[in-house]
Amino acid sequence: MTRLPLAAVALAMLPALPRAQPAPGAERAQDRMELRQDRRELADDWRDVAWAERLLARFDDARARRDGRGVRAAEKDALRVLDRELQEARAEVARSGGEVRRDGRELREERREAWVDPGPGDRRDVRDDRRDLRDDRRDLRDDRRDLARVKAIRKDL
């Protein structure tokens, strides 16, 4: 067999070869990183709620005292925080989009692997990856809705 037909056979087989899978440890590390990020976002949300309650109290107090400067300061702080929230919401949408793309790749690779070289647990892995993708798509929809809400609030002010 000459080199040319051998090369043609090798090239023809490439699409059928399984692609390199991320090591199970790498996937778990990615999952742990995403969980840490979710915990940070939740803590940030609670901190934001506490801050908003204090801001509202300042605003109410300034209004009750008919302190125009205090009211304007509270409004200015609120706008600054809304701008920061807008940036955070955009970052969350970008992060969620990356997770959806990553999960889509994992699912395609698991399906390809299960088709090319079926093994024990492949169906479960595909099912897990499909669930992860569905969950991340839901998170992306939620993040986009949150971004739209923050944009609308900021636009109204």
N, C-alpha and C positions, 0 to 999 in steps of 0.2 A: 504494500500500500504506500503510495507516495504521500508526501507532506500535505499537498493541497486537499485531497479528499479527507485525510485525517483531520485537518483543520476545520473543514466544512462540517464534519460529524461533530467535532467538539463544540463548534459554535451553535450547531443545531440543538445540542443537548443543554446548553446554558440556561435557557428559560425553564427547563424542567428541574434543574438542580435546586435544592432548597437554599434559600438565602440564609445568611448568617443571622441567627437569632440572638437577641440580647441575652446575656447570661441570666438565669433566674435571679441571681443576687442583684444584678443591675436593675431588673424590673422591680424587685422589692425595694431597692434603694430609691428608685424614682417614686414609688408609692409612698414611702416614708417621707420623702421630701414634700410631696403634695399634701400629705396629712399635716406636716409642720406648718406649711403655708396656710392651710385652712384654719389651723388653730390660731395663727398670728392674725389672720383676717377677723376671726371671731373676737379675739381680745381687742383688736382695733375698733370693732363695731361697738363693743361695750364701753370702751373709753369714749368713743364719739357720742354715745347716748348720754353718758354722765356729763360730758362737756356741753352738750345741747341743753340739758336741764339747767346747768349753771348759767348759760347764756340767756335762756328764757327768763330765769329769775332776775338776772341783771337788767334785762330789757323791761320786764314788768316793774321792777323797782324804779328804774329811770323814768318810766312813763308815769308812775304814780306820783313821783316827785316833780313831774313836768320838767325834767332835765333833758332838754333837746340834745345837748352834747353827749350825754350818756346813751340816749336812744340811738343817735347816729353812730356812736362807737360800737354799740352792740350790733347794729345793722352791718357795719363795715366788717366786723369780726365774722358775722354770719356769711357774708359774701366771700370772704377769704377762705373760710372752711368749705363752702360749696365748691369753690374752684379746686381746692385740694381733693375733695370727694370726686369731682369730675375726673381729675387725673388718676385717682385710684380706680375708679370704675373702668376707665379706658384700659388701664394696666390689667385689671381682672379679666376683661373681655379678651385681651391679647393672650393672657396666660391660659384661659379656658380654651381658646381656639387652638393653642399649641397642644393642649392635652387631648383634644378631640382628634387632631391630626395624628398624634403619637398613638392613640388607641386604635385609630383606623389602620395604621400601619401594622400594629401588633396583631390585629384581627386578621388582616390579609395574610400575614406571615404564618400565623397559626393554621389558617385554613389551607394554605399552600403546603405546609408541612404535613398536616393531617391527610392531605390528598396524595402527596408524593410518597410519604413513608408513614403510614398509619401506625400508631403505637398506643399503648395503654395511656389513658388520661388525655388523649388529644381532644376528644369530644368535650370533655370537661373544660379544658383550656380554651377551646373556641367559645364555649358558653360563657366562661368568665370574662373573656375579652369582649364578647358582644355586650354583656351587662355593663362592663366598664365604659364602653363607648356610649351606650344609652344614657348612663348616669352623667357622663361628661357633656353630652349633647344637651341634657336637661340643665346642667349647671351653666352652660354657655347661653342658653335661652334666658335663664334667670339673670345672668350678668348683663346681657344686652338690654333686658327690660329695666334693670336697675340703672344702667347708663342712660337710657331714654328718660327715666323718671328724674334723675339728677339734672339732666340737660333742660327738661321742661321747667323744673323748679328754678334753676339758675336763670333761664330766659325770662320767667315771670318777674324776677327781682331786677 
